Amino acid sequence: MNSVETAALFDRTPTYLRALFLGARYPWEVLSGIGDCIQQLLESPPAGFRLWREGVLVGEGVSISEAATILPPAVIGSHTEIRPGAFLRGNVITGERCVIGNSSELKNCVLLDGVQVPHYNYVGDSVLGNGAHMGAGAICSNLKSDGRAVVIHGDREYATGRRKLGAILGDGADVGCGCVLNPGTVIGKHTSVYPLTSVRGVIPSSSIVKAMDHIVIKREKEQES
């Protein structure tokens, strides 16, 4: 299975997102369907969800700070915490038990279960897998300097057809503080990225990125922990 395919990056998706991911061989293909998915969920809310305000659907046990800003449309999964200063700019869907924190800005993105973007993060036009974590100040750059459509550089060239595309993080990916994930970056499952690293292309699963020219495979005990 190719390392950039949806099935290779995510073990599961929330029940209410299965239709969004259905037929998406590559995860960036879901980004154009986020708005329609939210609209369908607003019209027929899943069990346990309620309308928090017009265009914003929330699950059970969601905590939203009065100092956070949520622009519709958005769907917030159960027991997710949205902390002071968070800014959701629309077309945002989260799974359960996510953390969106201080000065973190999100737009047109999907966070699966247990994602943490807790401090000064930017996540635009991106998909973050179950349990993925972004350290303070880590950002998903979603627009090339020349404004052209993003091409993902892996085992071959993947023409996405998208002018704006941030990062795809596989389940359990851990991005260190101050990292820049360049447009079209794909990070495999359970891979860790050292702080202050500028990352691009496709990074294999269960790796440690110490620098772009120094990527090592995790030892077996590290993968189990």
N, C-alpha and C positions, 0 to 999 in steps of 0.2 A: 504494500500500500504506500502511495506517495506521501512524503512527510508534510506536504502542505494541504492535504485533503482533510475535509471536515472530520471524517471518521477517525483519522489518525491523531487529531488534536484534542478532541473532546469525547469523554466516555459517556456523557449523558447531557441532556438538556431538560429544563423544566417542562412539565407537561403542557403548559400554556404556550410554549414556544416551539413545539414539535412541528406545527404547520409551517412556521417561518423557516425552519431548517430543512424541511422535507424537500428532497431533490436538489439541495445545495451541495454539489460536489466539493466546492471550495468555499471556505467561510466568508470571504468577502462578497459572495453572491447574495448573502442575506441582507446586506446593508440597504439596498434599494427597496426592500420590502418592509422595513421597520415601521414606516408610517401607516401602511395598510394594516399591518399586524396589530398595531395599537388601536386603530379604529375598530377593528373587529372585536378586540377585547373590551373596548368601551361599550360597544353595542351588546355584547353578551359576556359579562364579567364571569371569570372562573369562580368556583366556590371559595368563599373566604375573602374575596376582594370587595372593596367598596369605593365609591367615588369620593375622593378627598376634596377636590375642587374640580371645576369644569376642565375636562381633558386630562385629568390626572387620576389614575387608578392605583390604589394601594392595597396590599395584603394585610393579613393579621399581624399585630405587634410591630408595625412600622413606627420608627421614631424619626420625626422630622423637626429639626430646630427651627424656631421662629426666625432665626437669622439666616436660614438657607433660602435660596431662590429656585423655584421649579417652574419652568415655562412649559406649557402643554405643547404637544401630547407627551405623556410619560406613563410608564407602568412600573411600579416599585414592588418588588417581591417581599414576601412576609419576613418579619424580623430584621429588615434592613435598617441601618442607621444612617441618617443624613445629618451631618454635623454642621455647626455654625460656619457660615461663609461658603458653603457648597453652592455651586451654580450649575443647574441642569438646564440646557438651552433648548430642549425639545428633542423629540424622537429618541428618547432614552428608555431602555428596558433593562431591568435588573432581575436576577434570580433572588433566591432566599439568602438571608444573613450576609448581605453585602455591607461594606462600609464605604461611604463617600464623605470625605472629610474636608477640613479647613482649606478654603481657597482652591479646591479641586473643581475643574470645569469639564463638563461632559456634554457632547452633542452627537446625535446620530450614531449611537453605539449600543452594543449588547454586552451586558455583564452576566455571566452565568452564576451559579450558586457560590457563595463564599468569597467573592472577589473583594479585595481591599485596595482602594485608592484614597488613602487617608490624609495625605498632606501635600498640597501645592502641585497636584497632578493635572495634566491636560490629556483627555481621552476623547478624540474625535474620529468618527468614521472607522471604528475599531471593534473587534470582538475579543473579549477577555474570558478565558476558560475557567472552569471550576477551580476555586482556591487560588487563582492567580493573585499576585501581590505586586504593587508598584511602590518602591520606596519614595521618600520625600523628594519632591522636585523632579521626578521622572516624568517624561512627557512622550506622547505619541505625536510626532510631527506628521501632518496629513496632507501637505501640499508641497510639491517639488518647486524648486526655485525658478524653473523655466515654465511652470504651469502646465506641463504636458501630463498625459495620462500615465498612471503609475504602472510600471512593469516590475514584477517580482522576480528576482534573480535567484534561482535555486538550481536543481539538477538540469533545468532548462528555463527558458524565459516564459513567464506567465503574464500575458497581456490582460490586465484586469478591465480595461476600458473605463476606469474610474479616474477622474481628475483629482479627486480627494480620497485618499485611503491612508489610514494610520497604521496601526499594528494589529497583528493577530497573535494572541498569547495562548498557548496550549494549557491544559489543566496543570495546575501546580507550578506554573512558571513564576519565577521570583526575580524582579528587576530592581537593581540597587539604586540607591539615592543618586539623583542628579543625572541619570542616564537619558540619552536622546535616542528614541527609536525612530529611525528615518522612515519616510513613506514606503509602505509595502513590506515592512519587516515582519517576518514570521518566526516566532520562538517556540520550539518544541516543548512537549510536556516535561515537567519537572526539571527544566533547565534554569540555572541561576546565572545572573549577569552581574559582574562586579560594578560597584559604584563608578560614576563619571565616565561610563563607556558610551561611545557613539556606535550604535548597532545598525546594521543593514543586511538585507538578504535573508536567507533561510538558515536558521540555527537549529541543529539537530536536537532531538530530545535527550534528556538525562545528561546534559553537558554543563560545563562551567565555562562561561565566557570571561576570561581575564582581560582580554583585549581581542580585537577582531583578528589579529594574527596569532592569538594564543588561546585556542579553544580546546578543552580537554574533556574526555568522557568521565563521568563520575564513577568512583569505585562502587562496588556492589553494596557495601554498607551505607554509603551516602545515599544511594538510590532507595534503600529500604527505610531510611530514617524520615 
